[in-house]
């Protein structure tokens, strides 16, 4: 099993390196592959740690944002305003990415209705919010993403995440203390 787990990432990274050599003159494609590679490496490394600093999580989120903006261009934007004093706070690995992915997955993203996600600090919490515009097309989903994040929070921080939908603004509050 250990050998199998080692071979799978090795195969993927070799494939990404091969893809990178194929698109070598295409700067956007090379940057995309490099960000994808960084994300996969982070996911593998964070699997062995339950919590990461907010600074590490935001660096990972930058790579994810690059992939999303490559796909949606000016139909997706994100505003991040995190106080510098909170950058060493710990959160469950991949928490912010999951919340941004959740917004992308469940909301319409179009020229008429671009998606803007906001991530900011409020008191001793991280808030992730967006205007709620449910997709009109079918989205395959298990519906467990937010519930699983809440379970991880309870297990690791002994606190629940807080969900709210008020005035068509969907918010998720992640406690930092």
N, C-alpha and C positions, 0 to 999 in steps of 0.2 A: 504494500500500500504506500509506503514511504517513497519507494522508487517511482511508482506510478504518479504520485503527487509532484515529484521532482521533474519527471519527463513532460507532463502537461504544460507547465509554465515555460520550460526550456523550448518546447516545440513552438509555442505561441511567440516567444521573443525572437526565435530564429525566423519565423514567418514575418514578423513585423520588420525585422532587419532586412529581409529579402524585399519586402514591399517598399521599404525606404530606398533601397538601391534602385528599384524600378521607377520611382517617381523623383529621383534625385534632381532634376532640373526644375521641378515644380515646387516652389517654396511653400505655398499654402498646403499642398499635399504632404510634404515632408514635415511641416509643423503639426499637421493633424496627426500623422503617425507617431511623432514624438510625444505629443500630448496623450494619445491613447496608450502608448507604452508606459509613460509615467503613471497614468491612472492605474493600469493593471499592476504595476510594481507596488504602488501604494496599497492597493487592495490586498495583495498577497502579504505585504509586511504588516498591515494593520490587523490582519486576521489573528496574529499572535499577540496583539495588544487590545485590550478592551477600550481604553481611553487614549485620546490624543489631545495635544494642545489645540486651542482654537486657531493658532497660527498655522500649524501643520494642516489642519482641516481646510483652512481657507486657501492654502497653496494647492491642495488637491482640487478644491472646488474651482480654482482658476482654470485648470486643465479641462474639467467637465464643461465649464462655461464656454471655453473655446470650441469644443465639439458641438455644443448646442447652437452657438451663434454661427458656426459654419453651416449648419443645417437650416436654421431659420432666418439668418441674416438680420435685417432691421425689424423683423417681426418679434424678436425676443430681446429683452434688456434686463439688466440686473443692477440694482443699486446696493452697495454694501457700505455700511457705516458702523464699524466696530471700534469701540474705544481701545486705544493702544494698551491701556491698563488691564484689559481683559484678555489679551492675546495668549497669556500663559495658562488661562483657565482650561480645565479638561472637560471634554465632551465625548460621548461614545463615537468611535470611528465611523465615518461615512454618514453621520446624522444630517449634516447640512446638504450633502449631495442628494440624499434620499428625499429631502423636502423639496429641493429644486426640481428633481426628477418627477416628483409627485405633481407639482404645479404644471410642468410641461405635459405630462401624460394625461391629466384630467381636464385641461382647459383648452379652449379654442385658441389657436395661434394663427392669425391671418393679418393681411394688410389693414383691414378694417378694425380688427381687434387684436393688436399686438399684445403679447404677454410681458408684463413688467413684474419682476419679483424684487421685493425689498428685504434686505437682511440688516438688522440693526440691533443695538443694545438698548434695553430699557430696564432701569434698576439693575438687578443682577441676573438678567435673562437675555437670551438671544431670541429675537422675534424674526420669523420668516413669514412674509405675507404677500398676497396677490389679490387682485380683483378676481372674483369668481365668475367665470364664463364657461360653464360646462360644455365639453365637446358635444357636438350633435351626432358625430360618428361613433360607432362602437369601439370601445377601448377594452382590450383584454387585460384583466386585472384580477388578482386574487383578493384584493380588498384588505390585505393584512399588513401593508407597509407601515401605516401609522400606528396600528395596534402593536406590531412587533417593536417599533421604535419606543413606544411607551413601556413595553415590558423590559427592554434593555435599560431604559432610564431607571425604572423601579429597581431592577437588579443591581445596577452599578452606582446609582446616586440616591436611591431610596426616595425618589420624587417622581411624580407623574409629569408628563408633558401636558400642556393645556391647549386645547383646540377651541377656536371660536369662529363663528360665521355671523358677522353683524354688518348690516348695511352693504351686503354683497362683498365684503372683504373677508377672505379666509386667512386666519392667522394661526400659527403654531408657536407656542412659547416654550423655549427650552431653558429650564432653570440651570444656572451655573454653580450655585452653592449647594 
